[in-house]
Amino acid sequence: MKKVVSVSLGSSKRDKTSVARILGEDFEISRIGTDGDMNRFAQLIAELDGKVDAIGLGGIDRYLWVDNRRYTVRDADRLARIAKVTPVVDGSGVKNTLERRTIEYLQTGGLVDFREKNVMVVCAVDRFGMAQAVWKLARNVVYGDLMFNLHIPIPMRSYNTVRTLAYMFLPLICRLPFRWLYPVGKEQEKTTPKYESYFRWADVIAGDFHIIRRYLPSPDSDALRGKIVITNTLTSEDTELMSQRGVATVVTSTPQYEGRYFATNVYEGVLITLLGKRPEEVTHSDYEELLARMNWKPTITQLT
């Protein structure tokens, strides 16, 4: 049986192990949270190295992308380099391929007409494939990188603005402690309502669920009623939370295994295991051909 393990900086309460059969191969897919403990994270990678088929970096990005430029997050790179045998992935390949295709699938399939929608992407440099696809299609877009990650209450309304600021500041930002940029450990369990006007404005809210959850409107608000959320890394509790707030539809680029929508790093670990290649050897066409064999399509869940 193939084994893919995601080691996450997130809460251990979200841990899950599932078994799935994919293209004739049996997989054990696991997620292990370290509650924000970097030392425990490093220890687990060292223990798993050479014993599993792929290791996913959960709750932390190794790379942030703008167009074809890749920026390396120092904290994540240091952790990834601990593994000497087992390939380590952070989900970048899936974000560039599956999430871009998810937007195109929804548009061409007549499921979501982005030309008539206001879309908020909470972090463009994290979901770069999605961010670029939305920019080509949507009527109006807000990119929330400054608001949701750097706590600067300024929306960006153009991907060109994202590109310009990223070129200027990502080399510095990638050297900052990662926990300054993204909720880790128990911080992922907290919700502090903020930016409700933008949640209310958007017809579609897209991006990492932990970033979305961080500032979700309060339960007594109707700001999310009837909305479409395009995301990943959902537990059944997360889905119920969105249902309680009136979200109409949840779309994920990855499939559901035993009630759990695993993260992009997990799914990328599955894909490179099926391909039998190191992450740096995999091309865009490799992913496209494999997804065609898998008859891939987004998972669409109607909540209300």
PEQUI-V317740 format. One record per pair of residues at least 6 apart in sequence whose C-alpha atoms are under 8 Angstrom apart, sorted by the first residue. I is the first residue (numbers start at 0). GAP is how many residues later the second one is. Records with the same first field share a line. If there is no record, write none. Layout:
# PEQUI-V317740
I = GAP ; GAP
This chain:
# PEQUI-V317740
0 = 24 ; 25 ; 26 ; 27
1 = 23 ; 24 ; 25 ; 26 ; 50 ; 51 ; 271
2 = 24 ; 25 ; 26 ; 27 ; 49 ; 50 ; 51
3 = 23 ; 24 ; 25 ; 26 ; 48 ; 49 ; 50 ; 51 ; 52 ; 262 ; 265 ; 266
4 = 24 ; 25 ; 26 ; 27 ; 47 ; 49 ; 50 ; 51 ; 261
5 = 24 ; 25 ; 26 ; 49 ; 50 ; 51 ; 52 ; 259 ; 260
6 = 24 ; 25 ; 26 ; 27 ; 34 ; 37 ; 38 ; 48 ; 49 ; 50 ; 51
7 = 23 ; 24 ; 25 ; 26 ; 27 ; 33 ; 49 ; 50 ; 51 ; 52
8 = 24 ; 25 ; 26 ; 27 ; 28 ; 29 ; 32 ; 49 ; 50 ; 51 ; 175 ; 176
9 = 23 ; 24 ; 25 ; 26 ; 48 ; 49 ; 173 ; 174 ; 175 ; 176 ; 178
10 = 22 ; 23 ; 24 ; 25 ; 173 ; 174 ; 175 ; 177 ; 178
11 = 20 ; 21 ; 22 ; 23 ; 173
12 = 20
13 = 17 ; 19 ; 221
14 = 15 ; 16 ; 17 ; 18
15 = 14 ; 15 ; 16
16 = 11 ; 12 ; 13 ; 14
17 = 10 ; 11 ; 12 ; 239 ; 240
18 = 7 ; 8 ; 9 ; 10 ; 238
19 = 6 ; 7 ; 8 ; 9 ; 237
20 = 6
21 = 272
22 = 271
26 = 243
28 = 237
32 = 152
33 = 6 ; 7 ; 151
34 = 149 ; 150 ; 151
35 = 148 ; 149 ; 150
36 = 148
40 = 38
41 = 37 ; 40
44 = 10 ; 34 ; 35 ; 37 ; 38
45 = 36 ; 37
47 = 7
48 = 6 ; 34 ; 35 ; 36 ; 37
49 = 34 ; 35 ; 36
50 = 35
51 = 34
52 = 33 ; 34 ; 216 ; 220
53 = 32 ; 33 ; 34 ; 35 ; 215 ; 216 ; 218 ; 219
54 = 31 ; 32 ; 33 ; 34 ; 211 ; 214
55 = 32 ; 33 ; 34 ; 35 ; 209 ; 210 ; 212 ; 213
56 = 19 ; 23 ; 31 ; 32 ; 33 ; 34 ; 208
57 = 32 ; 205 ; 207
58 = 125
59 = 16 ; 30 ; 118 ; 122
60 = 12 ; 15 ; 29 ; 30 ; 65
61 = 10 ; 11 ; 12 ; 13 ; 14 ; 15 ; 18 ; 28
62 = 7 ; 8 ; 9 ; 10 ; 27 ; 29
63 = 6 ; 7 ; 8 ; 9 ; 61 ; 62
64 = 6 ; 60 ; 61 ; 63
65 = 59 ; 62 ; 97 ; 100 ; 101
66 = 61 ; 96
70 = 99 ; 100 ; 103
71 = 102
72 = 101 ; 102 ; 105
73 = 100 ; 101 ; 102
74 = 100 ; 102 ; 103
79 = 8
86 = 191 ; 192
87 = 181 ; 191
88 = 176 ; 179 ; 180 ; 190
89 = 174 ; 175 ; 178
90 = 172 ; 173 ; 174 ; 175 ; 176 ; 177 ; 178
91 = 172 ; 173
92 = 175 ; 191
93 = 170 ; 171 ; 173 ; 174
94 = 32 ; 33 ; 34 ; 35 ; 169
95 = 31 ; 32 ; 33 ; 34
96 = 32 ; 187 ; 190 ; 191
97 = 155 ; 156
98 = 28 ; 30 ; 31 ; 154
99 = 29 ; 30 ; 31 ; 32 ; 33
101 = 28 ; 150 ; 151 ; 195 ; 196
102 = 27 ; 30 ; 31
103 = 29
104 = 192 ; 193
105 = 6 ; 7
106 = 6 ; 7
113 = 20 ; 23 ; 24 ; 25
114 = 22 ; 23 ; 24
115 = 22 ; 23
116 = 21 ; 22 ; 23 ; 85 ; 86 ; 87
117 = 20 ; 21 ; 22 ; 23 ; 83 ; 84 ; 85 ; 86
118 = 15 ; 19 ; 20 ; 21 ; 22 ; 23 ; 83 ; 84 ; 85 ; 86 ; 87
119 = 21 ; 22 ; 23 ; 24 ; 78 ; 79 ; 82 ; 84 ; 85 ; 86
120 = 10 ; 20 ; 21 ; 22 ; 23 ; 84 ; 85 ; 86
121 = 20 ; 21 ; 22 ; 23 ; 26 ; 83 ; 84 ; 85 ; 86 ; 89 ; 90
122 = 20 ; 21 ; 22 ; 25 ; 26 ; 84 ; 85
123 = 6 ; 7 ; 19 ; 20 ; 21 ; 38 ; 83
124 = 6 ; 20 ; 37 ; 41
125 = 82
126 = 80 ; 81
130 = 28
131 = 27
133 = 7
134 = 6 ; 23 ; 24
139 = 17
140 = 16 ; 17
141 = 13 ; 14 ; 15 ; 16
142 = 12 ; 13 ; 14 ; 15 ; 16 ; 19
143 = 10 ; 11 ; 12
144 = 10 ; 11
145 = 6 ; 7 ; 8 ; 9 ; 10
146 = 6 ; 7 ; 8
147 = 63 ; 67
148 = 32 ; 33 ; 62
149 = 31
155 = 6
181 = 29
182 = 27 ; 28 ; 31
187 = 22 ; 25 ; 26
189 = 23 ; 24
190 = 22 ; 23 ; 24 ; 25
191 = 22 ; 23 ; 24 ; 25
192 = 21 ; 22 ; 23 ; 24 ; 25
193 = 21 ; 22 ; 23
194 = 20 ; 22
195 = 20 ; 21 ; 27
196 = 26
198 = 6 ; 17 ; 18 ; 24 ; 25
199 = 23 ; 24
201 = 25
202 = 24 ; 25
203 = 23 ; 24 ; 25 ; 26
204 = 22 ; 23 ; 24 ; 25
205 = 23 ; 24 ; 25
206 = 23 ; 24 ; 25
207 = 23 ; 24 ; 25
208 = 22 ; 23 ; 24 ; 25
216 = 6 ; 7
218 = 25 ; 26
219 = 25
220 = 24
221 = 23 ; 24
223 = 21 ; 22 ; 23
224 = 20 ; 21 ; 22 ; 23
225 = 20 ; 21 ; 22 ; 23 ; 78
226 = 19 ; 20 ; 21 ; 22
227 = 19 ; 20 ; 21 ; 22 ; 23
228 = 18 ; 20 ; 21 ; 22
229 = 20 ; 21 ; 22
230 = 19 ; 20 ; 21 ; 22
231 = 19 ; 20 ; 21 ; 22 ; 29 ; 30 ; 31 ; 32
232 = 27 ; 28 ; 29 ; 30 ; 31
233 = 26 ; 27 ; 28 ; 29
234 = 24 ; 25 ; 26
235 = 23 ; 24
242 = 60 ; 61
245 = 58
246 = 56 ; 57
247 = 54 ; 55 ; 56
248 = 51 ; 52 ; 53 ; 54 ; 55
249 = 50 ; 51 ; 52 ; 53
250 = 47 ; 48 ; 49 ; 50
251 = 9 ; 46 ; 47 ; 48
252 = 44 ; 45 ; 46
253 = 7 ; 8 ; 9 ; 10 ; 13 ; 44 ; 45
254 = 6 ; 7 ; 43 ; 44
255 = 6 ; 43
270 = 16 ; 19
271 = 6 ; 7 ; 10
274 = 11 ; 15
